[in-house]
Amino acid sequence: MNTSKRRYDLDWLRVIAILAVYFHHIGMPFNGDDFHIMNSESSKLLDDIMVYFEQFRLPLLFLISGTGTVLAFSKRTWKQFFKERSRRLLVPLFFGVIFIVPPQTYYQYITEFNSYWQIYKEVKFETNHLWFIENLYVISILVIPLIIFLKSKRSGKIKNWFEKISSRKIGFLLIGFPLVIGTIILKRYYPSGSSSLTNLSETFYYTYFFIAGILFANSQIFWENLKTKRRFHFVLFIISSLLFYGYYFIPNSFVKPYLSISIRWDIWYGLCCTLGWSFVLTILGYGQVYFNQPSQHLKRMNEAIYPFYILHQTIIVIFAYYIIQLELNILIKLIILSVSSFLTIICIYRFFIYPFKITRILFGMKNHKNNSIKEKGYNNIHKKQLRKP
């Protein structure tokens, strides 16, 4: 993969994936699931929709993060990379746990606290949605030897082998097969959906997508094969979606006499993995066709999306606490929560994070000097693209 050439499709997909996480959390107070703040009534339809999109929003984000890790490593030594990952991931993580997440804890257990500061007195800190940053840091550090190996000549045979597999029609399905088998096996021992690193079923699942991103980023042939096979992968995605919902809606009484509970869960996890993997393959292929174009809007969104992620769940929880108390239907509450939280996050970012060096560091952003240099290059590329016939 040409690491000197900007991959705008991956930038777009990163923004889309984070926004998907945001809208998912917007719906959480109303889908009947166990969220920090819950509405008195829930929507089964909303829950049926959200369970589907749960299968590929985070896998896509982890895969793009794996790709971005390779691009970041290509410009640094492993020591520089370790320092850069620590600054951009650990600093926002610790800052977020101490200052951003506590309001979520307070509003969730508001009847149990005498005051907001009781959280600090009793040291009741949680990672909540920042588990993604925690996992991303640990995984990105652990895979440093793998990245170094793939950059060396010794990896030639292995990369050639994977490239040959990916050139076959069902090649990428074969690459994803260990994901399905490994998840099914580990879910028998670690069945919970906990995001903790010690929950090996979830950690394996997301790490697999992360490593897939590393592997894809090390060869242009992978990207070409993803592009040429995009229609085939799209068909597989549609079939996976039909099988997913078919199994999801089938009455439990219909399959209970024939399948044990463990087999039923095995089938469910297998379908979830297949759906997530086929979606990622599809969007990476079509993304190269439709999203790989420079844009000033993309540049601004790509810079803002990390602070947006750090802030979003806390703002949603605070606003949801008051909105769910209104005598309105779920749809109106969803709209109010979406508009109010989105505008608030954007205002906080624009006026309190973006202009100042210290807040940029705390939210994992690069400094203005580096951005201004990159923006000039970005603008030059954009102008050249516009001059093309």
Secondary structure by P-SEA (a helix, b strand, c coil): cccccccaaaaaaaaaaaaaaaaaaaaccccccccccccccccaaaaaaaaaacccaaaaaaaaaaaaaaaaaaaccaaaaaaaaaaacaaaaaaaaccccaaaaaaacccccccccccccccccccccaaaaaaaaaaaaaaaaaaaaaacccaaaaaaaaaaaaaccaaaaaaaaaaaaaaaaaaaccccccccccaaaaaaaaaaaaaaaaaaaacaaaaaaaaaaaaaaaaaaaaaaaaaaaaaacccccccccccaaaaaaaaaaaaaaaaaaaaaaaaaaaacccccccaaaaaaaaaaaaaaaccaaaaaaaaaaaaaccccaaaaaaaaaaaaaaaaaaaaaccccccaaaaaaaccccaaaaaaaaaaaaaaaaaaaacc
